[in-house]
Amino acid sequence: MLCRRQRPGGQVTARRAGSRIRQAVAGLALLAIAAGLPQAFGSSASADPRPSAAGAGSRHTYVNPVSRGFADTFADPAVIRGKDGYWYALGTTDPLRSGEGKPHSLPVARSTDLVHWSYVNDALGEHNEPEWAARDAAYWAPDISYHDGRYWLYFVATQTKVTGEQDDSAIGVATAPSPAGPWKSHDEPVVAPRHGSGGQDDFLWTFDPAHVQAPDGRRYLYYGSYYGGIEVTELSGDGTRTKGRPTKVATDNRFEGAYVIRRGGWWYLFASSGDCCAGPTTGYSVFVGRSRSVRGPFTDREGAPLTASRTGGTIALTPNGNRWVGTGHNAVVKDFAGQDWMAYHAIDRAEPYLDEPFGVNRRPMLIDRLDWSGGWPAVRGGKGASEGRQLAPVASPRAAAGKGVQRSDGGQGAGSVVPRPGRVDPSRSDEFDGGQPGPGWEWVREPAGRVTGGRYVWPTQDAELHKDENTASLMLREVPRGDFTVETKLTIDLGEQTVRNYQQAGLVAYAGDDRYLRLAHAAIWNTRQTEYGKEEPYADDIAYGSTSVGPPARTTWLRLKHTTASGSGEHRVQAFTSRDGEKWIAGGTWTVPAGERLRFGLASMGGKGATAQFDYFRLYKR
């Protein structure tokens, strides 16, 4: 979700406008991560991955990140199989290696098997950049497809010559006979810069194009980001101009990075959400909605629209507690066994920056199996990004002969069936059925709220717990060692659609003002989200990032499940939300170092104007 202090329109450009636009102007666009796994698992930059029968006799394996052989960072990947038999991937503008300094303008890589890649060239070099783009523009978020005997490359230019103002991003298109080029840019933007509601230099974020062709032959383009939301518009037959009025398909202040596929009569809109680039606390995740129409409305598995204020979105990929965070901005490809795969970028939380201690976030390309259940997709059946060795895609027709497809073995991942949490430990729980809170509560800063009518009633404080702003009170309890789950039933009226930053209430796992986890029903601009945030010290600074879980309601049930990682002793805490207390949505997992004393409890903060009512605080232990 949005940075705690983001403002729309590029006035205070925190998340994307700050970390993307300012880095782009400096010639270093988006951010990425390094993997640090053995070189033997990747191809070298000089390798020639020619199509061959390799792998035809046996199904080989791989370890993420698959971009290791040629790049430390390869963000926003787009993948296609070329007519020449190679697989091609294009990434956003960044240096490919630590210490390289110079960015590559939409770098192109090539592979025979989807897991061993080598660098080919840059799609947009000095001699084929669009004439309408500004000299200091960077190029982001490529989308590649094949139509009418040519390859089509849609891309973002962060700065143009069209308006004479700053940050006037636009969508362009180039065509080529091969994904390796040469690419020829069209002489005008496909989607021109779009002014926001403000004045000078206020532009909607015209980012992240995704091109599709409907069964009737019409072509459409999805585009947009947090400021303005995601829209879809029809394209002219030649794919170079828009036609008619666009339709909003995903709300602003929540979604970006659209990618759309058609399956079983449904259009599936994959969209990324969360802070793309917060280093070790990046919560970027992929959500999905589906529609019978290319123009929407897109709704999630719960029936919640992606355009609603209480925003929907079924989780397809979210951080799972292993080394990978910031798992997002995806593409989908099908291998020769009929298995879908998701290509995406992620961040290694142990090595989050391209040039330490800060700089471009390292976001290498990963690939993992995309499984379908009940008409909904989830990476590895809900387990999320893989860290260990995996069975590789069946990436050629010869390799497909006689090969089966590895399916998920289930498990409790994002979006999966959630088991009961165990038995209530009454000594560590509170039903708030007395005249005051039960024994065992401790406060950080001054006590607030009161017990009334069997609930703990706590008006949202005009106070915060965010980086250097540590003024909010917290109501905390000691917890046992080992595995347990805490839960609360929260009622809070944050309204809908209106801007109410950043009133919120929910659960907290607290080790200190600069190291905590917080799962809250939060008002973020015009949206209402279940924000699962993490703050921790990093390199003499403080990092904060967040992801989302399920859509909230006026009454929302919240859970945090604590487990202890075997071997390391690391705290792993997964978030869950529910709108009825029965059907739960499993969300992302944050980690806290072993040895930290975590207390769990309640919070109500972010600005006056709302009242949180907690029915209970329960700790379940198996």
Beta strands, then each sheet from edge to edge (+ up, - down):
strand 1: 61-62
strand 2: 78-81
strand 3: 87-90
strand 4: 107-111
strand 5: 117-122
strand 6: 139-147
strand 7: 150-157
strand 8: 170-176
strand 9: 184-185
strand 10: 210-213
strand 11: 219-225
strand 12: 229-235
strand 13: 242-250
strand 14: 256-263
strand 15: 266-273
strand 16: 285-291
strand 17: 314-317
strand 18: 324-334
strand 19: 340-348
strand 20: 365-373
strand 21: 376-379
strand 22: 390-391
strand 23: 423-424
strand 24: 441-444
strand 25: 450-452
strand 26: 455-459
strand 27: 465-466
strand 28: 469-470
strand 29: 474-477
strand 30: 484-491
strand 31: 504-512
strand 32: 515-524
strand 33: 527-538
strand 34: 541-548
strand 35: 555-564
strand 36: 571-578
strand 37: 584-592
strand 38: 599-605
strand 39: 611-621
sheet 1: 1+ 22-
sheet 2: 2+ 3- 4+ 5-
sheet 3: 6+ 7- 8+ 9-
sheet 4: 10+ 11- 12+ 13-
sheet 5: 14+ 15- 16+ 17-
sheet 6: 18+ 19- 20+ 21-
sheet 7: 23+ 39- 26+ 25-
sheet 8: 23+ 39- 30+ 35- 36+ 37-
sheet 9: 24+ 29- 38+ 31- 32+ 33- 34+
sheet 10: 27+ 28-
end
